[in-house]
């Protein structure tokens, strides 16, 4: 109750700010009530909000066509996932040097060419698995809910209108800025990394792929030419070194050994099979995602029956 009162007080102070954007002249007086109602926004409304935001995002980016080599490559990578049918995903490639990928609450997955240029297929797979981890673990839903609370308070509105496209471009733009400024917690990032690891071992992909993807990010962050491209990604995916160490520890604890003979594919423990199954995120507390695909995809691990 104290938390709710504090939020209402914060929102009321926002309403009195001269820079606040008002849709309705009387909206400022209702900003506190808007915040309270925004707290109870349903999952269905969150999904609709995500869908509207993705229409705005897609309109502001260059989406590569199905005939493009990047899109064909993403098709191949997504085809390696065998346990995501219930997520109702749609995926596209954004033409941009930005090293990033993200998943939205409506099932939209967007991968930037900058990330695909930086990583091989296994690493891109792991990065997408990480982003799907945020989706599976409801991190995306919670992030949108929190961002909506803040932006709705500025505009003095309560709930997402049921009419598609009802939210203004300005509102959606502010929502995007609010989302970009938010970082997932260390626990959320760790759980998403663990989900990516599980996706890899369940779908016959290098179990060290997430570890290598994180190291690609670390290497790029040290290059001045890449720092601006990674600034947004690393700001929302902190503690990359710790995350990489945690993923490596998971691989070793599961009995996988890193292949040091030029390829980074990990060797499967004897007696292990790779049967696709539902991903069950484990508990943890670390962070980050991101992949990059070079011109030479790493070899897919083939299941062995022990």
C-alpha positions in Angstrom: 0.0 0.0 0.0 2.9 2.3 0.8 4.4 1.5 -2.6 1.1 2.4 -4.3 0.9 5.7 -2.4 4.5 6.5 -3.4 3.8 5.8 -7.0 0.7 8.0 -7.0 2.6 10.8 -5.3 5.3 10.5 -8.0 2.7 10.6 -10.8 1.0 13.6 -9.3 4.3 15.5 -9.2 4.8 14.5 -12.8 1.4 16.0 -13.6 2.5 19.3 -12.3 5.6 19.5 -14.4 5.5 22.0 -17.2 7.1 19.6 -19.6 4.4 17.0 -19.2 2.5 16.1 -22.4 -1.2 16.2 -22.0 -3.7 14.5 -24.4 -6.8 15.8 -22.5 -6.8 19.3 -20.9 -8.2 17.7 -17.8 -5.9 14.7 -17.8 -3.4 16.1 -15.2 -6.1 15.8 -12.5 -6.5 12.2 -13.3 -2.8 11.2 -13.5 -2.9 9.5 -10.1 -5.9 7.4 -11.0 -4.2 6.6 -14.3 -1.2 5.2 -12.5 -3.3 3.0 -10.2 -5.2 1.6 -13.2 -2.0 1.1 -15.2 -0.8 -1.2 -12.4 -3.6 -3.6 -13.1 -3.2 -3.6 -16.9 -3.9 -7.1 -18.2 -1.6 -9.4 -20.0 -3.9 -9.1 -23.1 -3.6 -5.4 -23.0 0.2 -5.7 -22.6 0.2 -7.9 -25.7 -1.8 -5.3 -27.6 0.5 -2.5 -26.4 3.5 -4.5 -27.6 1.8 -5.1 -31.0 1.1 -1.4 -31.4 4.6 -0.5 -30.4 6.0 -3.0 -32.9 4.0 -1.4 -35.8 5.7 1.9 -34.8 9.1 0.3 -34.5 8.9 -1.6 -37.8 7.8 1.7 -39.5 10.9 3.4 -38.3 13.4 0.7 -39.4 14.3 -0.8 -42.7 13.0 -4.4 -42.7 14.9 -6.7 -45.1 12.7 -8.7 -47.5 12.4 -12.5 -47.6 14.7 -12.7 -50.6 17.6 -11.0 -48.7 20.5 -13.2 -47.6 20.2 -11.9 -44.0 16.6 -12.9 -43.8 17.3 -16.3 -45.3 20.0 -16.8 -42.7 17.7 -15.8 -39.9 15.1 -18.3 -41.3 17.7 -21.0 -41.1 18.7 -20.1 -37.5 15.1 -19.9 -36.3 14.4 -23.2 -38.0 16.8 -24.8 -35.5 14.4 -24.0 -32.6 12.2 -27.1 -32.1 10.4 -26.1 -28.9 8.9 -22.6 -29.4 5.6 -23.3 -31.1 3.6 -22.0 -28.2 5.3 -18.5 -28.4 3.6 -17.6 -31.7 6.7 -15.8 -32.9 7.1 -13.6 -35.9 10.7 -12.5 -36.8 12.3 -10.0 -39.1 15.8 -8.5 -39.8 16.4 -4.8 -39.3 19.0 -3.3 -41.6 21.2 -1.5 -39.1 24.8 -1.5 -37.9 23.5 -1.7 -34.3 24.6 -4.8 -32.5 21.3 -5.9 -31.0 18.3 -8.2 -31.0 15.1 -8.1 -29.0 11.8 -9.9 -28.4 8.5 -8.1 -27.8 5.6 -9.3 -25.7 3.4 -10.0 -28.8 5.9 -12.6 -30.0 7.9 -10.3 -32.3 11.6 -11.0 -32.6 13.8 -8.4 -34.3 17.5 -9.0 -35.1 19.8 -6.3 -36.4 22.3 -6.9 -39.2 25.0 -5.5 -37.0 24.6 -8.4 -34.7 24.5 -10.9 -37.5 27.7 -9.5 -38.9 29.4 -9.8 -35.6 28.4 -13.4 -34.7 28.1 -16.8 -36.3 24.9 -18.9 -36.5 25.3 -20.6 -33.1 26.0 -17.3 -31.4 23.0 -15.6 -33.0 20.9 -18.6 -32.0 22.0 -18.2 -28.4 21.3 -14.5 -28.4 17.8 -15.1 -29.7 17.4 -17.8 -27.1 18.3 -15.3 -24.4 15.8 -12.8 -25.7 13.1 -15.6 -25.8 14.1 -16.3 -22.2 13.0 -12.8 -21.3 9.7 -13.5 -23.0 9.2 -16.9 -21.4 10.1 -15.6 -18.0 7.7 -12.6 -18.3 10.5 -10.1 -18.1 9.3 -8.4 -21.3 5.7 -8.1 -20.0 6.9 -6.6 -16.7 9.2 -4.1 -18.5 6.3 -3.0 -20.7 4.0 -2.7 -17.7 6.5 -0.5 -15.8 7.3 1.6 -18.9 3.6 2.1 -19.6 3.0 3.2 -16.0 5.5 6.0 -16.4 4.5 7.2 -19.8 0.7 6.8 -19.2 1.2 9.1 -16.1 2.8 11.7 -18.2 -0.1 11.7 -20.6 -2.7 11.3 -17.9 -4.3 8.2 -19.4 -5.2 5.0 -17.6 -5.5 1.8 -19.8 -4.6 0.8 -23.3 -7.5 1.5 -25.6 -8.9 -1.6 -27.2 -8.9 0.0 -30.6 -5.7 -0.9 -32.5 -3.6 2.1 -33.2 -5.4 4.2 -30.6 -2.1 5.2 -29.0 -0.4 8.2 -30.5 3.0 8.1 -32.3 4.3 10.4 -29.6 3.1 8.1 -26.8 4.7 5.0 -28.5 7.9 7.0 -29.1 8.1 7.9 -25.4 7.4 4.3 -24.5 10.3 3.2 -26.6 12.6 5.6 -24.9 11.4 4.5 -21.5 12.0 0.9 -22.4 15.5 1.6 -23.7 16.4 3.3 -20.5 15.4 0.3 -18.4 17.9 -2.5 -17.6 16.9 -6.0 -16.7 18.0 -7.1 -13.2 21.0 -9.4 -12.7 18.6 -12.2 -11.8 16.5 -11.7 -14.9 19.6 -11.6 -17.1 21.0 -14.7 -15.5 17.8 -16.6 -15.9 17.6 -15.6 -19.6 21.2 -16.8 -20.1 20.3 -20.1 -18.5 17.3 -20.4 -20.8 19.5 -19.7 -23.8 21.9 -22.5 -22.6 18.9 -24.9 -22.3 17.7 -24.0 -25.8 21.2 -24.8 -27.1 21.5 -28.2 -25.6 17.9 -29.1 -26.4 18.3 -28.1 -30.0 21.7 -29.5 -30.9 23.5 -26.2 -30.8 27.0 -25.5 -29.3 26.4 -25.3 -25.5 29.1 -22.7 -25.3 27.4 -20.4 -27.9 26.1 -18.0 -25.3 29.5 -17.8 -23.7 31.1 -17.0 -27.1 28.4 -14.5 -27.9 29.0 -12.6 -24.7 32.8 -12.6 -25.4 32.1 -11.1 -28.8 30.3 -8.3 -27.1 33.2 -7.8 -24.7 35.6 -7.7 -27.6 33.5 -5.2 -29.5 33.1 -3.0 -26.5 36.9 -2.5 -26.5 36.9 -1.2 -30.1 36.3 2.5 -30.4 34.5 2.1 -33.7 32.0 -0.3 -32.1 31.4 1.4 -28.8 28.5 3.6 -29.9 26.8 0.6 -31.5 27.0 -1.3 -28.3 26.2 1.5 -25.9 22.4 0.8 -25.8 22.8 -2.9 -25.6 25.4 -3.0 -22.9 23.5 -0.4 -20.9 20.5 -2.7 -20.6 22.6 -5.9 -20.3 25.2 -5.2 -17.6 28.0 -7.3 -16.0 28.9 -9.0 -19.3 32.1 -10.5 -17.8 30.2 -12.1 -14.9 27.5 -13.4 -17.2 30.1 -15.0 -19.5 31.8 -16.7 -16.5 28.5 -18.0 -15.3 27.5 -19.5 -18.6 30.9 -21.2 -18.9 30.4 -22.6 -15.4 27.1 -24.0 -16.4 28.6 -25.7 -19.4 31.4 -27.2 -17.3 29.0 -28.3 -14.6 26.9 -30.1 -17.2 30.0 -32.0 -18.4 30.6 -30.1 -21.6 34.1 -29.3 -22.7 35.0 -26.4 -25.0 36.5 -27.5 -28.3 39.8 -25.6 -28.7 40.8 -27.0 -32.1 39.7 -24.0 -34.1 35.9 -24.5 -33.6 34.1 -23.4 -30.5 31.6 -26.2 -30.4 31.5 -27.9 -27.1 31.8 -31.6 -26.9 28.7 -33.4 -25.5 29.0 -35.5 -22.4 28.8 -39.2 -23.1 25.4 -40.8 -22.8 23.6 -37.6 -23.5 20.9 -37.1 -26.1 19.4 -33.8 -27.4 15.7 -34.4 -27.4 13.7 -31.2 -27.8 11.5 -30.4 -24.8 9.9 -27.5 -23.0 12.4 -25.0 -21.6 12.3 -24.7 -17.9 14.2 -21.6 -16.7 16.2 -22.2 -13.6 16.7 -19.7 -10.8 19.7 -17.5 -10.9 21.1 -13.9 -10.7 23.3 -12.6 -13.4 22.7 -11.0 -16.9 23.1 -10.1 -20.8 22.4 -11.2 -24.4 23.7 -10.5 -27.8 25.0 -12.4 -30.8 26.8 -11.8 -33.9 27.1 -13.9 -37.0 30.2 -14.2 -39.1 30.4 -15.5 -42.5 31.4 -19.0 -41.4 28.6 -20.6 -39.2 29.8 -23.0 -36.6 29.0 -26.7 -37.0 25.9 -27.9 -35.4 26.3 -30.5 -32.6 24.7 -33.7 -33.6 23.0 -35.7 -30.8 24.7 -38.9 -29.8 22.9 -41.8 -28.1 24.8 -43.1 -25.2 
